[in-house]
Amino acid sequence: MKPQWLAAAALVIAFASAIGFYAMMPTTDVDPSVATDPMRDLSQLDDMSEAFASEPRIAATPNESKSNSAALTHVSMPDGFVGTASCAGCHAEHYASYLATHHSRSLSVVDARREMSGSFNHELSKTSFHATTSESGLVHQQSVLVPTSSATREEFPISELPVKYVMGSGAFAKAYLLEDREFLAQSPVTWYRKPNEYAMAPGYDIVAHLGTTRTISDECLFCHAGLVTRKNGNDEKLVIHELAINCERCHGAGAEHAELYSALKNDQADRVKDAKIVNPHKLDRAEAESICAQCHLQGDISVDSEGHAVWDFQPGGLLSDTRVTYKIDKPTTTSDGATKTFVDHFDQLWQSACYQQSETLTCITCHDPHHTESELPSSVVQSQHCMSCHADEACGLAHEVRVEREQNVCFRCHMPRVDSEVPHTATTNHRIAIPSAFEARVPSATDQAGQSSLRRLHSPLDPVQPDLRSRAIALARWQLDGIKNDARPKNLSETAIDELLKIVQSDPNDAVCHLAIARLYSAAADVESEDVSDDSKTKLWGLAQQHALKVLSLESLPTSIRKQALEIMLAKTFDDGEYETASRYGIELIQIGRNAKDIYNTGLALGRMQQFSDAEMAFREAIRIDGTYTAPYRSLFKLYSAANPALAAQIREIGMMLETREAEAFKAISSKP
């Protein structure tokens, strides 16, 4: 006989779906006119009239191919943009060649007929996954594996969501975006081409992975979608105007260009001096590189320039004007800087003598963005690029030796393929160095201190002025997010706070810096340590509140900046026993995003106000989003203990089972040598 909790599996999945938790919440985004007031009318909790049915908007295009390869217009374009379909009307040849590139398949609406079903167990996290195709679409299911009396493991389902989009061309792998009401979430399941099977997504092959809880923002889609805007300013409620990477991502907004040429006669076109469009070949090297770097320059921390967001970059400008990227260097690294990063090409190329001694070498020297195929083998084409600068006899090895080793193909020795952090994939090292350089290890400047260091990524040929603001924010995020956090410098948090305080003193309206300070103070106050007294924690929480309230006064739109400030205020007011105020912060958080912890904490505040029905719905919704989150089970057990002891016992058994399974997973990993 199966345990009682297995019979209750459907209850967990249907918890909030049947009740309609979000129906009690307004479906509109926060009204900026009242967004800074946490004491809004609680009667909105009782409003059950609005159905929660919105989703990221995308409409079918009449010209869309079955393979979804064309990045055509799906939703009316923002001002200044025309969409790839408009470009194709005049540039049919370029458009046809573009469809053969991986860029044209970077994001597509899922077609279940082109996907495969599959299942696998992830023993590390004691989790199982199923991808199921049917006429209605592709569904990803997640279950936890729990032991039974027969020494086997049973599956306890915790999540089942439909796949909305496929992310990636399939050249290496395909990731999947799940649809959860008006939000998109990353699936922990990825299909890999090399073994032709499903496995864990990059970064998810760990004990405590995110499951289906990671909500996709417009920043997440920046390197995969053609054009995305925010709905009412919310970076997690998206309008996808074009799917795949499109013409205007490299050539800039095309409305003026299209308007100009539509008014010209055929014999006038050749005499136009300003075509009102960006031609990357006519840009200087830094500007041309910025077009590629917007996606292919990736470090560990990226900081938007003040007043900018990631989608503000436009071809023809410098990426550094809108975003600065940093990398965490460990005390000892390889001489080529390689860290098995799938997208590390710029950092490697900029260290290359070939790049530094050339005035023209850049991405498009070797990579034609409009074509992926040539009549000649790729080895011949790439060698021709090398031979345009280097003579055959300049190589240190005899010709016959080169032929024997690598068929005299330059890049196989000087740009070797290396494994990356993406499973089942390798990437080309762009250091362009002699083979021995790839194996040499050199000490860094921080080796003696045994500490990692923060390095801004930029071309050594284009030195930049120090950006104290972006560096201070990057230091704060390094501390808060634990990015490659082994051997972090001591007093990193204090250093970041000191630098950030200097910035807000000169610019008191910098909401991002105020938020970083608030997060650092709240993190310091939340540390369980005997070294931090209760008085110190009270002071730290007070400072966190001060800066969080400043953020709320500066940022009225429902952005991630406002969301993080609200989370601090929810925690602070709840801890102070101000449950009504805390619930209002929580309600706004629920309107903005999809976070199980925020919903649960809101439920706690509602429960303290004896609004038990609303608290129950919040706890159930937290479980629906994250079925492994044990805190809501404990709260539901307490809530049901008097009114429904049988259900309370069932909930308690599920919670205990999940806690045991989690402890077992961590014990297994900690026992490994």
N, C-alpha and C positions, 0 to 999 in steps of 0.2 A: 504494500500500500504506500502510495507516495505521501511525503510529508504534507502537512496542511498548507504550508506556504506555497507549494507548487500549484495547488488548486486555486490559490489567490493571485496567480500571476496576471491574469486578465484584469484584476482589480487595479493593480499598480499602473498598467498601461492606460487604463481608461479613467484613472482618478479624476483628472481635471477635465478631460474631454467630455465626459458625461455631465459634469456639473456646469461646465461653461464658465470657468473661473474668470476669464478675461471679459465676459459679458458684464461683470460688475465694474469693470474699469472703462473709462472713456477711451474710445479708439482713436481720438484725435491726438496730435502732439501737443506739447505744453504751449499754452498761450503766453507769449513773451510778456504781455502786460501784467500777468499775475504770477509769472514763473518764479520771481524772487520771494514770494510770500508762501512760507510753508504751512500757513494756517488757513488753507482753503477749505471750503465747505465739505464736510465728510459725507454729506448726503449722496455724493457721487458713488459711494460704495454700494448703495441700494438701487442704483440705476441699472436695471436688467434688460433694458429695451434694445440696446445696440448690439447687433451681432458682430462677432469678431471675424471678419471674412476677408480683410485686405491682404495683399501679398506684394512682393516686389513686382512692379508693373512691367510687362513685356508683351507686345502684341505680335501676332504672326505676320510675316511679310509674304506677299503674293509670289515673290521670286525666290523664296528660300528653297535651296536644294534639299534633298532627302538627307544628305550627309551633314547639313548645317554648316557647310564650309564657308559660305558667304557671310561676311560681316556686314549685313545690310541693315538699314534703318528699321528699328522696331517700335520706337516711341518717338513722338515729335521731338525734334532736336532743339537743344538750347540755342539761344541767340548766337550767331556767328558760325554755327556748324551746319553742314548740309548732309553728311552721311555718305558712306561708301557707295551706296546705290547711285547717288548723284554723280560721284566721280567716275563711276563705271560708264556712264553715258557717253563721255568724251574720251576716256582713256581705256578703251576696251582691251587693248593689248596688255597694258600694265595690270589691269584688273585680272585678266586671265592668268598672268604669271603669278600674281599675288595669291590666287586661289591654290597654287601649288606649294605655297610656303607653310611652315608650321604656324606662323603668326595668324593665318586665316582660320586656324582651328584651335585657338587658345581657349575659347569658351563657347559652348554650344548647349542648346536645349537638349536634354536627354532624350534619346530614341531607344526605347527598351529593346527594339528589334536588333540593334547594333551592340547591345551589351550582353554579358553572359551571367548566368546564375552561378553561385558558388558559396562555399562555407569553409570556415577554418576556425580553429581554436587558438587563442593567444594565451599560452600557458603562463607567461610571465605575469599577466594581470588577472589570470583566472577568468578570462572572458571569451565568449564565442561570438562569431559574426556570420550573418547570412545575407547574401544579395539575391533577391528573388525577382525574376522578370515575369511579366504577364501582359495581357493586352492593355491593362490600365496603367502600366509603367514599371519602373524599377523601384524597389523598396529595399532599404537597408535596415536590418534588425540587429539588435545587440542584446546579449544575455550574459549574465554572470554564471560561472560554473561553480557549483557548490557540492560538497560531498554528501553522500547519502549513507544509510546503514549498510549498504551492500558494497561499500568501498569503491563505488563508481561516482561519477559526477553527473548531476542533473543541470539542465539549463533553466535559469530563472530569467525570463524576459524583462528588460528594463527600458527598452526604447524601440520604436518602430516608426520610421519617417520615410516619406517618399523622396526620391532623388529628383531634383529640379534641373540642375545643370551639371554638365561634364566639364571639368577644368583641365586643360592640357590637350595637346595635339595627339597624344598616343605614341609619339616617337620614342619616349622612354616609359611613360606611365600615364595614367588618367586618374585624377582626383575627382571627388564628387561633392556637390553642394546639396544639402538636404533642405527641404521646405518645411518650416514650422510656423504656420500662420503667416504673419507679415514679415518674418525674419528668415534669413538663410543661415544654415549651420554647416560646418565642415564635417564630413563623414570621417571616422577613424579608419575607413577602409579605402585602399587604393589598389587599382589594377596595374600590374607591372608587365610590360611587354615581353621582357626577356624570358621569364618562366611561364608567361601567359596564365597568370593566376592572381588571385586577390591576396593581399597581406596588409599589415599595418601601414598606415600613412607615415611619411617621414616625421619623426618627432614623437610618434605614438607608441613606439616599441619599448615601453617602459612599464613599470608596475602601476603607477598612478597616472594614467593618461587621461585626457580630457573627455573621452567618449564623444558624445554628440553635443556637448555643452558649449563649444566654441562658436560664437556668433560671428558671422562674416560682416566686416565693415567695408566702406568704399575703399579704404586703404588696402585691404586684403585683395580686392579685385583690380587694383591699379595696374598690375603687371599681367593681367589675364583678360580683362574686358576692354572693349574699344572706347566706350564713353559711359560714365556713371555719374549721376548727380544724387544729392541727398533729398529725401522727402522732408520738407519743412525744416531742413538743417540737421536732421538726425542721421548720423553717419552709419547707423545700423538699419535704417529703413530706406531702401535704395530704389532708384529709378534707373534701370539699365536701358540706355538709349541704343547702344550697339553692343553686340556680343563680343566678337573677337577683336584683337588688335587691328586697327583699321588705318586707312590712308591718313586721316587727320592727326593720328598720334605721331607721325613723322613729318608731315607737311604742314601742320597747323590748321586752324579753323579755316574752312574753305568758302564761306558764304560770299565774301567780297570777291574772291577769285571767280566763283561761278557767276556772280552777277555781272562782273566785268566782261567775261567772254561770251556770255549769252547775248550781250548787246552789241558785240563786234561782228563785222562782216568777215568772211573768210580771208580776204586780202589785207585785213588790218591786224590780224593776230600776231604776225611776225614782227610788227613794229612797236608792240607794247614793251615799254621799258620796265614797268613794275607789274608783275603778274599777280600781285596780291596773294602770293602763296609762298611757302618756304621750300627752297630747293637745297637739300643738305649738301650737295656738291659745291654750292656757292658760299657756304659758311666757313668760318675759320675752324681750326681743329677743335678748339675747346667747345664751340657751339655745336659742331657736328657730333662730337662725343656725347654731349649732354642728351641728345636724342636717344642714343642707345643706352646711356647710363641711367636714364629714368627708370629702367627695369633691370638692366644688367649690372648695375653697380649696387651691390648689397653687402653691407657690413653687419655689425651686431646691433647697432643703435642708430636710428635716423631721427633727426630733429627738424621739424618744419620751422622755417624762418618766421619771425614774428608777423602775425597777420596773414599767414599763408597756410594752405592745406595742400596735401599731396597732389591733388588734381589741378592745382593752379599753374603747374609748369606748362609752358607752351613752346613748341619747336621754334628755334631761332634765338632763344635766350639761353642763359646759363642755369644749369640745374642747381648750382650752389646759391642762386638768388632765392630759391624757394625751399631748398632742403639741404641739410648737411649730414653726412654719414660718417660714423665712427666704427672702428674695429678694436676689439680687445685682443691685444697681443700677449701671449703667455711669456714667462721669463725666458724660455728657450724655444726657438722656432726654427724651421728650416730656412735656409738662405733665400729661397724663393717665396717665402711667406705662405706656402701651401698648407692649408688646414683641412683638406678634403671637403671643401665647400663647393657645392654644385654651381653657384653663381659667384665666382671670385675672380672673374677674368680681368676686370679693370685693374684691380690691385696688383695682379701678376704682370699684366702688360706694362703698367707704368714703371715697374722695376726693371724692365727689359732694356738692355743696351741698344737693341734694334729700335725700340721706340724712342729712347732718349737721344739717339744720334740721328734720328730722321726728323724732317719737318712735316712729313705728310702721312706717315704710318698711323693708321687708326683702324677702327672696326671694319669700315666698308672697303678698306684696302683688300681684305681677303673675303669678306662676307657680302654677297650681293643680296640686299633685303628683298629684291623682287624675284629672285630665282633661287631655287634649291637644287636644280639639276643642270647638268651640262653634258654636251655630247662626249666630252673627255672624262676619264675617271677622275674622281676627286683628288687622288694622290698626285696626278699630273697637274691639275689646276693649282693645287696648293704649292707644289714645288715651283711652278712658274712664278708665283708671287715671290718666293724666296729668291729665285734666280734673277729677278728684276733688279736686285741690289747686290747680290753675292755671286761671284764667279764659282764655277764648279770646283776649280782647283784650290779654292780658298779653304776648303774643309781640311781639317787636320788629319783625316783618315784617307788612305788610298782609295781610289775609285772602286777597285775590285772588293775591298773590305766592306765598303758601304753597300755595295750591291748584295753581297753575301748576307749581311746583317739585316738590312731593312729595305732592300731593293732600291737603295739610293734615294729614298723618300725623306726629304729633309725633316719634316715635322715629326716623323715617328721617333727620331732621336732627340730633337730639340724642343718638341712640344708633346711629350709623352702623355698617354691616357692614364689617369689615376682614378682609383675608387673615390666615390663621393659619399656624403652623408645620406644621400637618397639611395635606398636599397636597390640592388640589382642594376645600378647605373654607374657609368664612369664618365669623366669629363676631361677635356683637353686642358693641360697646363699651359697657360699663356705667358709664362715667364720667358720663353724663347731663350734658353740658356744651353750651355754645354752639358752633356749628361751628368758629369760629376757634381754639378751645382745642385741638382735635385736631391742628392743624397747627403750633402754636407749640412751640418748643423752648426749654427753660430750663436754665441751668447748675445742676449739683448742687453740694452742699457740698464735694465732693472734686475739683471740676473743675481747680483750680489744681495739685493734686498729680498729676493725670492718673491717678487710681486709682479702681477700683470700690469699692463699699462694701456692707456686709452690713446688711440691714434686716429687722427682725421684722415679720411681717404680723399686724396686729390692728386692730380698729375704733378710730378715734381717740376715740370716745365712751366707750370702755371701756379706759382706760389700765391697763397691767399693770406689775407690779414687774419690774425687770430680772432676767433668768434667766441668771446667770453660767455655770451648767453647760451649758445648751443652747447658749448662744452660743459657748462654748469648743469644744464638739463640732462645731458648725457651721463654725467657722473651720478646724478640722482637716480636715473633709471637703471644704471648699472647696479647701484646699491639695492634698489627696490625690487628689481626683477631677477637679480641673481644671475645675470647673463655671464656664462663662463666664469663663475665666481670663485674658482679656486685661486688662492693667493691674491685676493683683492687687497689693495693698499689699506693699511690701518687708518682709522678715522676718516674713511671715505665719506661717510654720511655727514660728519661735521664739516668737512671741506666743501661738500656740495651745498650745504645750508649756508655757509658763510658767503660763498660766491653768489648764490641766488638772492640772499638778502641785500647784497650790494646792488644787484640789478633792479630789484623792486624799489629800492630807495631812489634810484634815478628814474625809474619808469614804474610808478605805482599801479598802472593799468595793465600790466603784463599778466594776464590770467594764467597762462601756462606755467610761469615761474611761481606764482602764488600757489598753484596746485601742487607743484613739485615740493615746495616747502611744507605744505599741509600734509602731504603723503609721508614725507620723511619724519615729521614730528609724530604723526599718528602711528607710524610703524615703530618708532622708538618707544612710544608709550605702551604699545601692545606687546612688547617683548616680555616674556616670562623670565625674569632674572632677579636674583636677590640684590644685585648691584643697583637696581632702579627702585628707589623708595616710592611709597604711595604718593608722597608730596611731589616728587619729581614727575610721576606719571600724570598727576592732576595738572601740573604746570604744562607738560608737553601736550596733553589733550587740549588745554586752553589755547595754546599757540596754534595747534592744528585747526581748531575751530575758527580762530581769528582769520586765518588765511583761506580756509574753505568758504567762509561767508563772503570774503572778498571776491572769490571766484564766482560765487552765485550772483553777486551784484554786477559783475562784469560780463558774464556769459549767460544770456537769457535763452539762447537756442538749445535744443535738446542734444547737445554734442557729448562726446565721451569726456570732454573736460568738465562739463557740468555734472555728468553722471558720477564721476569719481569724487567730486566735491560733495554731492548728495550722499554718497556712501559713507563718507567721513561724518557728515552731520547726522545721519541715521544712527550710526554707532555711538556718537557722542551724546545725543539727546536720549537715546534709550538707556545708556549707562547712567545718565543723570535722573532717570525716572520720569522724563517728560514724554510719556508714551503717545499722547495725542499729537504732539509736534513730530515725534519720530515716525508715526504712521503716515503723516502727510509727506514727509520726505520719501518714505517708502513707496507711497502711491505714485509719486512722480517718477521714481526710479522704475517702477513696473511699466509705466507708460513709455519710458524711453527705451528700455532694453529688455533682454531675455537672460536673466541671471538667477539661478536657483537660490543662491545665498541671499540676494536682495529680497526676493519674494518671501523666503523663509523668515528673515528678520522683520519684514513688514508684518507677517503673520504673528510673530511674537508680540509686537507692539499692539496689534489688534486684540490679541488674547488678553494682554494685561489690561486692556480697556473693557474686557468682558464682552467683546464682539466675537463670540465663539464661532458663529457660522462663517463669518468672513475669514477668521483665523484658520478654520478648517480648510476652506477653499485654498488659502495661500499655501498651507502645508502640502496639500495634495498636488498643487501645481508645481511646487518646488520638486516634488518627487517625480512628476511627469517629465520635467526637464532633465533632472539628474537622478535616475533611479538608484544610484549607489550612495547618495547623500543620506547619511544615517540620522542626522539631527531631526529632520521632519518626522521620521518614524517614531522617535522617542516622544515628540510633542503630540503626535496623534494618539499614541498610546495613553498618555495622560488625559487627553481630551475625551477619549472614548471610555476610560476606565469605569466611570459611574454609569453612563448612559447605555453603553453597549459592551459589556465585559467580553463577550465572545469575539467581537471584532477587535477589541483592544488586544486580546491575547494573540490574535492572528498577526496584527501589525507588529507587536513586540517580537514575535518569532521571526518575522521577516527582517526586522532591524538587527536582531542578534545574529542572524545568519549572515547578513552583509558585513557586520563588524568582524565576525570570525573569519570570513573569507578574505577580508582586507588584511587582517593581521597575519593570516597564513601566507598571503602573497608577499608581504614585506619580510616576513621571517625567512622565506625561501631565498629571497634575493640577498638578504644580509648574511646568510650562512654560506654563500658562495665565496671562495677564496679570492 
